[in-house]
Amino acid sequence: NSRHLWVGGLPEDMSEEDIRDYFTRFGKVEGIKLLPQRYPKMGLAAFIDFYERDAAVEAHNTEIKIQGCEVRTNYKSARPETKEGKEHSHRYYNSPDRVHKQDSNCFILQS
């Protein structure tokens, strides 16, 4: 475990400040790096660095929904884990043909 998290599935209209405001509920945030979108309409991803490891662990272990979007986390990796604990490759996981629109701000993976 680390104090650095990869966060994906964020609503597309979230700013860096919005992300910081949300994640400070887990602990003090040192920095945020928004990642470029690989595919349009796939949601945002970011790296979040907390000052304390426990804050990252708590965020990672919490089911997070923002504006109805299920947010995924992993320890500073572009390869998020599924709920079953298996990893998908970044390319496969973010493939646009595996995604369908859930609502105006977030998208979910098709099986």
N, C-alpha and C positions, 0 to 999 in steps of 0.2 A: 504494500500500500504506500501511497505517496500523497503529498499535499497538492499535487497537480492533477486536474481532471480534464478529460475530453468530455464535452457535452454536445449532444446532437438532438435533432428534432425540435429545435427551438422555433417558435413562430417567426415567420419572415419579417414581420414588422418590428421586431425587438431591436433596440439599440444597445450599444455597449453599456450605457448607463442603466437601462432597464434590466439587463442581465446582472449587473453588479448589485442593483437594488434588491433583486430577487434572491440572489445567492448569499447575501450578507446575513440572512436568517440562520445560516449554518456556521458562520464565523467571518472574521475579517478577511476581505479579499485583497490580495496583493496586486494582482493584475489579470487582465482579460485580453485575449487575442482572438478576434473574430476571424474565422477561416473563410477563404473564398468559396462560394458555392460551386460545386463541381457540376451540378445539374440544376436547371431552373426549377422552381416550385418544389424543392426537396426539403425546405426548412434550413435554418441556420445551424452552424456548428461553431464551437469556440473551445479554446483552452482556458481554463480558469485556474489560477494559482492562489491558493489560500496561504495565510501565514502559518496556520497550524494544521498538521496532518489530520487531527481528529475532526476538523471541520470538513475536509474532503471526504473522509470516511463516512461521516454522517450524511453528507449530500449524496454520496454514491449509494448508500444503503436505504435512502428514502425514495419512495415512489413519487415522482415529480410530474405534475401536470400544470402547464401554463397555458392559459386561454384554451383549455380543452385538449391541448397537445401533450401526448406522453413523451416526456423528455428522457433520453438515454444518456447514461454516463459510463465512463470507464477511466481507469487511471492513465492519463496522458497518452492516449493511443488513438489512432484513426481506425481501429478495428474493435468496435463495440461488441460486448457480449450480448447474447440473447438471454432470455429469462431461464433457458435450460442450461446456461453456462457455456454454450458452444460459441465459437467465434466465426464470423463470416469474413471473407476477404473484403477490404474496403471497396473494391470495384464491384463485386457482386452485391454487397449490402446496399450500396447507393445506386444500383442500376435503376434508371427511371421506369423500366417496364415492370418493376416489382412494386410500384407505388400507385396508390389511387387517392384521390382527393377526399379528405374527411370533412373539412369545412373550409372557410375562406382563409384560414391561417396555418393549418397544419395538415400533414399527409401521413398516411400509415402504410406499412409494408403489407403486400399481399403474400400469402404463403405459396 
